[in-house]
Structure formats: structure tokens, C-alpha cells
Amino acid sequence: MSNFVDECALNVRGGNGGAGCVSFRRESHTPMGGPDGGDGGAGGDVWLVADRNVASLLAFRDHPHRRATSGAHGSGRRRHGARGRDLEVAVPVGTQVKDRDGRVLADLVGPGDRWLAASGGVGGKGNARFLSNRRRAPSFAEQGEEGEERWIWLELKLLADVAIIGFPNVGKSTLISRISAARPRIGDYPFTTLEPQLGVVRMGSGSDTFEMVVADIPGLIEGAAEGRGLGHRFLRHVERARVLLVLCDLSPLAGLGPGEQEQVLLDELTRYEPELLDRPRLVVGSRADLAEPGALADWRGGPTVSAVTGAGVDGLLGSLRRLVEEARGDEGEPDGFVTLRPVPEGVRIVRHDDASFEVLGRAALRAVGLSTLEDPDALDEARRRLDRLGVDRALARAGARDGAVVHIGSFSFTYESADQLDLQPFDEATPRRRTSEEPGS
């Protein structure tokens, strides 16, 4: 089983917020003390953090769930619950995050880049928070909010200075094993390499020391841009390379001539992403030790090398160093990484087939998220919150009439134009199908 995974699904969930406490001060000399319930702690957040020490997405293949801890509940004497611990999930540098629809949410291209994958729930307020001149003994508190949960898709696009591309069995793995400490599988058969390999090439010494990262991209074939031979998975790792090293097989064992190989490879790059042809590239004749004298004489593409004997390798590294240094100098300061957070959801009204209405939205659920709605003061607080959100106006625009049943979360109430809430039991056994949806205010 391969130890390199470059795409996977990940389920993230923030911690739930702790519930607020209903408590009253009761001491020997203060038998009728006021409310002193503490607030619940907020749930922890889930963060994705780019880490150089992580090479692939293997850790998520068999264990795709990541959870942050929940906040603690509040208690009496105004003691607030502890906040849940944030969870930092290490991912490789170059990881791209997408939603289910394929939209890019974040692109973690530098070490230490962070992205909030799932936010924790807000902690509930204790009854001490609801004390007012009119409400002297509030006997309700606020429930904690559930943490955000969703599925996301992770794709790894390797960050390398040089990407080696070529047909299968052209000598890419042999070359990277000679110029770096990487030890990919090498064999005399096509598609020996089934996963990208990274190698660090070190040149010079002292103040002239130079390092560059070289990626061995598994062999491309004609039709790779359309996905043939897992071409999409392989080509993805070429996108971020500064320099392209195109290897063309000069040996008589190649099915195509070196010129035809180069043309096919460039055509595949063009079909996949035309901008790749604007990158600096070096075309090299490979396996020169097996080439016939006539093939070497006819080769006009660039230098020739033999990774087996080492002929031409030093000159190749010098040329690559110059191209990489120029590419690094032209880049300037990094632009950072993409972070797209969804627009905060407002209040939405959905009408069901049974003529009832449902209020959707995080703010609406939090408005009725109290420890009890049977208490008149709690009901009045929920009514005040919903009115502030404009739920009554949104229901009127959606066509609600007096007596219509309105659902918010697990609660049901009767709509009246005079803004009176009549709490009713919620029947989970009754299915509701949505027939129309109206935006809120």
C-alpha cells in the first residue's frame, strides 16, 4: 500500500459551546440573593496548518474525522466554563482546500499558513446575564451552540523548484536518485514510479551553497490531460514548479523519436494548463549511454545526459541552478494564500407542504436556544431576539397568516400578527417537504 496520498476527504467539527448555568446566590445571611449563574465556555476551533514535516495526506486516508473539544458548562457563583481547546491539524505545504462543489476555500502554500476549517460553538450565557430592572430573578439561561461541522476535500500540489517530466521509463527516477538522496523505485518497465518523489539537490559550499527541490513526476503519456494513465493526478504536481525539466529518451528502446516525445509532452501541458508553457524549461536528451551515434548527432533539443554513468549531469545541474535562481528572483514577494469564508448566513424562511413555515439560520436557532421556553421571561426574551432579527417581517413577506405553525429548530409556535408566541410540542414524526423558500431580511 502506498505511503503517499495526495487527495482525500476530511470531516472537521468544532467543539460545542458549554451551557450557561441557572443559579441563585444562597448564603446564611443572604437567603434571597440574586442570580449568579456563570457562562458556558466556547467550543474549540479546528485549524489546518501547513507543516514542512508532513509529506502527504496519508494520516487522513483511514481516519478522516477531526474534532475539537467542547467548552465546559457554567456553574454557580458566576464561575464561567473553560473554553474548549483548539485543534491544529498539520497538512503538507501546498495543500489546497475545496468544498463539495470544488470551489477553492484555502491554498496553504507556505509553512505556517493557517486556515479556520470549523469554528467552535459559542458558549451560552448564564442567568446572571439576563438580570435587569424589570427582570429581577431570571430563571433561565442560554444553551451552548453546536460547533460547525462539514466535509472538505484536500488536494496536495507539491511545491518544487524543478519538475522532471517525461514518458514512462525515460530515466527520471534514476536521475533524481543520482543528484539527491531520494531513493525512488527503479525498474526496467513502464510506470515504475506511481507517486511523485521529492529530492533536495545541494550544490557548492560555504557562501556559495545552493539548494533546490526537484520533483520526479510519474511518467506522462499521450492523453494525460484528459486523465489517461492518472494524468490529472500527476499533472497537478507540475503546476507550482518554477522550472520544467523535459526528458526525452534517446535510446532505441523508445517507441517515439525524441522530437515526437517533446511535442507530445508539451501538447499535454498545453491542454492541461496553457500557462505552464510560459515557465522556464530545459529540454534534455536522456539515456545517452544507450543512444546510437546517429541519434546523438541528430539531437538538437539541448544537452544530453546519462544518469547511469553520470555523463552530463554536472552541466545539467549548473543550467538548472541558473534557471531556478532567475525564477526565484522574478517571483518577488509571495502573494499569500487564498482564504474564502462563506458569507454569514442570515435568516431564511421555508414553506412546507402542510402550510407550516420553518425559520432557518444560525442566529434564529440561537435566539430560541434557551434552557426553557415555558418560563414567561424566557419566552419574552426569545420573542425580543426574533423581533430584532426581523423574523416576524420575514414570515409576513413569506405569506404567513395568523394561526400558521412556525418551526425553529426543535420548537414550534403559532404565528400571530401581534407578535405573540404560543409554544406547541414539536412532532418529529411528521415529515415536512419544502416547497418554496423566501429570503429573510
Secondary structure, DSSP 8 states (H G I E B T S, - for coil): --S---EEEEEEE----------B--BTTBTT--B----------EEEEEETT--SSGGGTS--EEE-------BTTTB-------EEEEEETTEEEE-TT--EEEEE-STT-EEEEE--------GGGG--SS-SS----B------EEEEEEEE----SEEEE-STTSSHHHHHHHHSS------SSTT---S-EEEEEEES-GGG-EEEEEEE-----TTGGGTTTSHHHHHGGGTT-SEEEEEEE-STT-SS-HHHHHHHHHHHHHHH-GGGGGS-EEEEEE-GGG--HHHHHH--SS-B--TTT-TTHHHHHHHHHHHHHHHHHHH-S-----B--------EEEEETTS-EEEESHHHHHHT-BS-SSSHHHHHHHHHHHHHHTHHHHHHHTT--TT-EEEETTEEEE--TT---EEE---TTS---EEEEEE--
